[in-house]
Amino acid sequence: MKTKHLIYAALFAAVIAVGAQIRIPIGPVPITFQVPMVLLAGFLLGPRLGALSTLVYMIVGLVGVPVFAGSGGIGSLVSPSFGFIIGYIPAAFIAGFGSGENKSLIQSAVFGIIALIVIYISGFLYFIFIMNQVIGTPVGIVEALMVTVLPFAVKDTIIAVLTAMFAKTLYARGLRPAI
């Protein structure tokens, strides 16, 4: 891996951190701009570097830098919304397969939506585990879906498509990092 690749991964980790700071608190899972940044990392950097950038973001947050939506540190592991951050790693990897000049906008959007589903599954399952097993506040499947998925599904699907369009525009204009 070249130095410039590591710089791109670090840059996108910082971009994801900025997206986390733009948030609208609506409950235990706030609305943030992390998802489009994670998808963009995958779309522009490809599977490996996109996933690396999200891994770097997660590690930086876990060591105490307040890059998550409102906090940071090892205590974030018991946050009901931390499962979404875990899901960013495979999501960026999956979005990376939808990238490239040889991919159509539809292909990119589909990979973005699949990546979004992975984020939701990870966040949903982790939320249920933390609420029921760690915090001790019993939460059922329907209630967890109402908190972790349903308020965000339409917005995030639109954002996934718009992010794919943005990435394709950058490709068309030759503004993609030289990976």
N, C-alpha and C positions, 0 to 999 in steps of 0.2 A: 504494500500500500504506500503510495507516494505521500509526501508531506502535504501537497495541495489537497489531497483527498481528506486528510485529517483536518485541515483547515476548513474545508467545506462542511464536514460533519460537525465541527465545533461551532461554525457560524449558524448552521441550522438548529443546533441545540439552543443557541442564544435566541434565535427567532421564535422557537417554541416557547422559551421562557418569557419572552415579551408577550406572546399570545396568551399566556396564562395570567398575566397581570391585567389583561382587559377582560373583566368578568362582571357578570350580572348575577348576584346571589338570589336564587329562587328556592332554596331548600338545601338539603344535604349535598346536592350535586349542582354546583353553579354553572351557568352558561359562560363558556370561555371561548377564546379564539385559538385554542391549542389544536383542535381537530384540523382546521384548514392548514395550519402550519406543519402538522405531522404529515398530512397527505401531500403537501407541496414538497416536503423533504423527500418523500418517496418518489414522487413524480419527477423531480429534477435531479436527484442524486442517484436514483436507481435503488434496487432492493438492498444491497449490502450497506452502502453508505447512508441511505435513509434510515435503516434500522439502527446503524451505529449512532447516528445523530440523536435518535430518541433514547437509546441506551445511555449516552453521555448525559443527556438532559435528566434522566431519572437518577443517575449516580450523583450528579452535582446536587440535585435536590435532596437526596438521602444523606449526603454528608453535611447538610446544614444550610446550604445557600437557599434563601427563600425564593426559589424559582417556580414552585408549584402555586396553584391558585390560592394565595393567601398564606402560605407557610412553606416550610422545608424541614429537613431533619429526619432522623430515623423514626420518629414518632408518626410520620406520615404513613408508615406501613399499616397502622391501625385506623386510618381514615377510611370511612365507607366509600369514598370516591377514588381511592388509590388504584383500584382495579382497572380504571380507565387508563391510567398512566402505564400500567403493565401492558395493556392492550395496544399502546402506541407502537411498541417495538414490532410485533408481527404486522400491524396495520401499515406501517411505513414500508416494510418489506414487501407486502402484497401490493401496495400502491406503486411501488417501484417496477413491478411487472407490467403495469399499465402505462409506463412511461416510454418515451422514445419517439423519434420522428417517424418510425414505421408503424406506430400505433394510431388508430383512428380515435377521434374524440369519443365515440361511443365505447370503444374498448377501454380507454382511460377512465371514463366515467363509471363503467361497470366495475373496474378494479378498485376505484375509489369507494364505491358503495359496498363492495365486498369487504374492504378494509374497515369501513365504518361498522359493518356488522360484527367484525372481529372485536372492535373496541367495545361495542355494546355488550357482547357476550362476556367478555372479560370483566367489564365494569359491573354488569348485572350479577354475575356469580360471586364476585368479590364482595359486593355490597351485601348480598344475602349472608355470606359467611361472616363478615365482620359484625353485622347487626345481630345475627342470631348467636354466634359462638363467642365473640370477643366482647362486644358491648352488652350483650344480654337483653337486647330489645327485639323480641320476636317480630319478624317481618315475613309475610307470605309472598308467594310468587307474584300474585297480581299487584299487591301493594308495591313490591320492588320494581315491577315493570312501570308502574305509574310514577315512580320517582326517578328511575334511572334511564328509561328509554323513551316512553311516550312523549314527554315534554320536548324532547330534542329531535325526534326522528325526522319530521318534515324539514325543519331548519337544517339539520346536518346533511340530509340527502341533497337539498338544494345547494348547500355549501360544497359538498363533494363534487357535484357537477360543475359548479362555478370554478372550483379549484382546478379541475381537469381542464376546463376551458382556458383558464389563466396559464396553466403550464403549457398547453398546446400553443397559445399565443407567443409565449416566451421562446418555445422551440422554433416557431415560424420566423421569428425575428432574429434568431441566432443568439439569444440572450441566455442560453443554457450554460451552466458551468461546464468547463472542458474536462469531463470525467473520462 
